[in-house]
Amino acid sequence: MASKTPDLQAAYALKTPDDSRRLYGEWAGDYDADFAAREDYQLHIHTARAFVAAGGQGPVLDVGAGTGLCGSVLAGLGVGPIDATDISAEMLQQAMLKDIYRDAIEADLTHGIPAAHESYSGIVSSGAFTTGHVGPAAIDALLRVARHGAQFAISVNSKHFEAAGFDVKFRALELNQIQKLTLVETPIYGDLATGDHKDDLAKIALFEKE
């Protein structure tokens, strides 16, 4: 029997990092056309624009970069240099074909990022912090590689935000690790979306590392 084509329902049902590697490895070649274009995916655009509007600049780490959708928007807005990190080697291969990234870093966020402390002036993530993916504990790994004063723009699926404890995590971080936290809610998909999740929302967390 042929395996089921990866889709959003399968992505939301992921349980482990190995599940993520397997699904996104299978989906990488068709992701932009099969998902992003067909579902009128817009979150990467909103996240990149929010980062730039908040004064974000490079060098930037694009976290959960996938095939490079968010990085492409950042590059188009004049932001750079940009490095990509993702759990899927196949997704990163697709991202590097876009010729917008300086480097690709294969990494499981739950185990940290193999990059030097305080390497980046900006951290952007669109779509990684969502149902079945990465929880709030992974933000610690992002703070480690960010410079003091680094601008963050991290999207979190709104249904996942409180259920997974992002609200609690951000309140704790505000005590001594981050400042200027603003949450902006935005649609994940555009008007052409037709799937079961077409009305889903995300919160973009904008903040600076102290």
BELWODA-V666292 format. One record per residue. N is the residue number from 1. RES is the residue in one small letter. SS is DSSP state (~ for helix, > for strand, _ for the rest). PHI is phi in radians with two decimals (* if undefined). BURIAL is # if it has 9 or more other ideal C-beta (glycine too) atoms within 8 Angstrom, else .. Layout:
((N & RES & SS & PHI & BURIAL) (N & RES & SS & PHI & BURIAL))
This chain:
((1 & m & _ & * & .) (2 & a & _ & -1.21 & .) (3 & s & _ & -1.27 & .) (4 & k & _ & -1.22 & .) (5 & t & _ & -1.11 & .) (6 & p & _ & -0.99 & #) (7 & d & _ & -2.64 & .) (8 & l & ~ & -1.11 & #) (9 & q & ~ & -1.09 & .) (10 & a & ~ & -1.15 & #) (11 & a & ~ & -1.14 & #) (12 & y & ~ & -1.23 & #) (13 & a & _ & -1.61 & .) (14 & l & _ & -1.06 & #) (15 & k & _ & -2.08 & .) (16 & t & _ & -2.33 & .) (17 & p & ~ & -0.99 & .) (18 & d & ~ & -1.12 & .) (19 & d & ~ & -1.05 & #) (20 & s & ~ & -1.13 & #) (21 & r & ~ & -1.01 & #) (22 & r & ~ & -1.15 & .) (23 & l & ~ & -1.14 & #) (24 & y & ~ & -1.28 & #) (25 & g & ~ & -1.13 & #) (26 & e & ~ & -1.27 & .) (27 & w & ~ & -1.55 & #) (28 & a & ~ & -0.92 & #) (29 & g & ~ & -1.17 & .) (30 & d & ~ & -1.92 & #) (31 & y & ~ & -1.03 & #) (32 & d & ~ & -1.07 & #) (33 & a & ~ & -1.48 & .) (34 & d & ~ & -1.28 & #) (35 & f & ~ & -1.96 & #) (36 & a & ~ & -1.03 & #) (37 & a & ~ & -1.28 & #) (38 & r & _ & -1.13 & .) (39 & e & _ & -1.66 & #) (40 & d & _ & 0.94 & #) (41 & y & > & -1.15 & #) (42 & q & _ & -2.23 & #) (43 & l & ~ & -1.05 & #) (44 & h & ~ & -1.10 & #) (45 & i & ~ & -1.21 & .) (46 & h & ~ & -1.07 & #) (47 & t & ~ & -1.17 & #) (48 & a & ~ & -1.11 & #) (49 & r & ~ & -1.16 & #) (50 & a & ~ & -1.13 & #) (51 & f & ~ & -1.05 & #) (52 & v & ~ & -1.17 & #) (53 & a & ~ & -1.10 & .) (54 & a & _ & -1.44 & #) (55 & g & _ & 1.67 & .) (56 & g & _ & -1.10 & #) (57 & q & _ & -2.61 & .) (58 & g & _ & -1.51 & #) (59 & p & _ & -1.23 & #) (60 & v & > & -2.04 & #) (61 & l & > & -1.84 & #) (62 & d & > & -1.60 & #) (63 & v & > & -1.64 & #) (64 & g & _ & 1.18 & #) (65 & a & _ & -1.11 & #) (66 & g & _ & 1.02 & #) (67 & t & _ & -1.54 & #) (68 & g & _ & 1.65 & #) (69 & l & ~ & -1.12 & #) (70 & c & ~ & -1.20 & #) (71 & g & ~ & -1.04 & #) (72 & s & ~ & -1.11 & #) (73 & v & ~ & -1.18 & #) (74 & l & ~ & -1.01 & #) (75 & a & ~ & -1.09 & #) (76 & g & ~ & -1.16 & .) (77 & l & _ & -1.60 & #) (78 & g & _ & 1.54 & .) (79 & v & _ & -1.54 & #) (80 & g & _ & 3.08 & #) (81 & p & _ & -1.21 & .) (82 & i & > & -2.21 & #) (83 & d & > & -1.86 & #) (84 & a & > & -1.95 & #) (85 & t & > & -2.30 & #) (86 & d & > & -2.80 & #) (87 & i & _ & -1.36 & #) (88 & s & _ & -1.79 & #) (89 & a & ~ & -1.10 & .) (90 & e & ~ & -1.18 & #) (91 & m & ~ & -1.11 & #) (92 & l & ~ & -1.10 & #) (93 & q & ~ & -1.05 & #) (94 & q & ~ & -1.13 & #) (95 & a & ~ & -1.08 & #) (96 & m & ~ & -1.18 & #) (97 & l & _ & -1.16 & .) (98 & k & _ & -1.34 & #) (99 & d & _ & 1.02 & .) (100 & i & _ & -2.11 & #) (101 & y & _ & -1.79 & #) (102 & r & _ & -1.32 & .) (103 & d & > & -2.66 & .) (104 & a & > & -2.11 & #) (105 & i & > & -2.15 & #) (106 & e & > & -1.36 & #) (107 & a & _ & -2.75 & #) (108 & d & _ & -1.67 & .) (109 & l & ~ & -1.01 & #) (110 & t & ~ & -1.23 & .) (111 & h & ~ & -2.02 & .) (112 & g & _ & 1.67 & .) (113 & i & _ & -2.11 & #) (114 & p & _ & -1.31 & .) (115 & a & _ & -2.45 & #) (116 & a & _ & -1.17 & .) (117 & h & _ & -0.95 & .) (118 & e & _ & 0.95 & .) (119 & s & _ & -1.48 & #) (120 & y & > & -2.18 & #) (121 & s & > & -1.61 & #) (122 & g & > & -2.56 & #) (123 & i & > & -2.23 & #) (124 & v & > & -2.21 & #) (125 & s & > & -2.52 & #) (126 & s & > & -2.19 & #) (127 & g & > & 1.72 & #) (128 & a & > & -1.35 & #) (129 & f & > & -1.64 & #) (130 & t & _ & -2.60 & #) (131 & t & _ & -0.97 & .) (132 & g & _ & 1.42 & .) (133 & h & _ & -2.06 & #) (134 & v & _ & -1.79 & #) (135 & g & _ & -1.64 & .) (136 & p & ~ & -1.13 & #) (137 & a & ~ & -1.07 & .) (138 & a & ~ & -1.19 & #) (139 & i & ~ & -1.07 & #) (140 & d & ~ & -1.05 & .) (141 & a & ~ & -1.14 & #) (142 & l & ~ & -1.25 & #) (143 & l & ~ & -1.11 & #) (144 & r & ~ & -1.10 & #) (145 & v & ~ & -1.61 & #) (146 & a & > & -1.66 & #) (147 & r & > & -1.34 & #) (148 & h & > & -1.07 & .) (149 & g & > & 1.51 & .) (150 & a & > & -1.07 & #) (151 & q & > & -1.54 & #) (152 & f & > & -1.98 & #) (153 & a & > & -2.44 & #) (154 & i & > & -2.14 & #) (155 & s & > & -1.52 & #) (156 & v & > & -2.32 & #) (157 & n & > & -0.91 & #) (158 & s & ~ & -1.05 & #) (159 & k & ~ & -1.20 & .) (160 & h & ~ & -1.54 & #) (161 & f & ~ & -1.05 & #) (162 & e & ~ & -1.46 & .) (163 & a & ~ & -1.04 & .) (164 & a & _ & -1.67 & .) (165 & g & _ & 1.55 & #) (166 & f & ~ & -1.16 & #) (167 & d & ~ & -1.08 & .) (168 & v & ~ & -1.16 & .) (169 & k & ~ & -1.07 & #) (170 & f & ~ & -1.16 & #) (171 & r & ~ & -1.08 & .) (172 & a & ~ & -1.18 & .) (173 & l & ~ & -1.15 & #) (174 & e & _ & -1.13 & #) (175 & l & _ & -1.17 & .) (176 & n & _ & -2.77 & .) (177 & q & _ & -2.13 & .) (178 & i & > & -2.32 & #) (179 & q & > & -2.54 & .) (180 & k & > & 1.04 & .) (181 & l & > & -1.22 & #) (182 & t & > & -2.32 & .) (183 & l & > & -1.95 & .) (184 & v & > & -2.05 & .) (185 & e & > & -1.54 & .) (186 & t & > & -2.57 & #) (187 & p & > & -1.16 & #) (188 & i & _ & -1.47 & #) (189 & y & > & -2.12 & #) (190 & g & _ & -1.59 & .) (191 & d & _ & -1.17 & .) (192 & l & _ & -1.52 & .) (193 & a & _ & -1.16 & #) (194 & t & _ & -2.27 & .) (195 & g & _ & -1.27 & .) (196 & d & _ & -1.10 & .) (197 & h & _ & -1.85 & #) (198 & k & _ & -1.06 & #) (199 & d & _ & -1.76 & .) (200 & d & _ & -1.12 & #) (201 & l & > & -2.10 & #) (202 & a & > & -2.34 & #) (203 & k & > & -1.76 & #) (204 & i & > & -1.68 & #) (205 & a & > & -1.54 & #) (206 & l & > & -1.88 & #) (207 & f & > & -2.82 & #) (208 & e & > & -2.09 & #) (209 & k & > & -1.37 & #) (210 & e & _ & -1.20 & .))
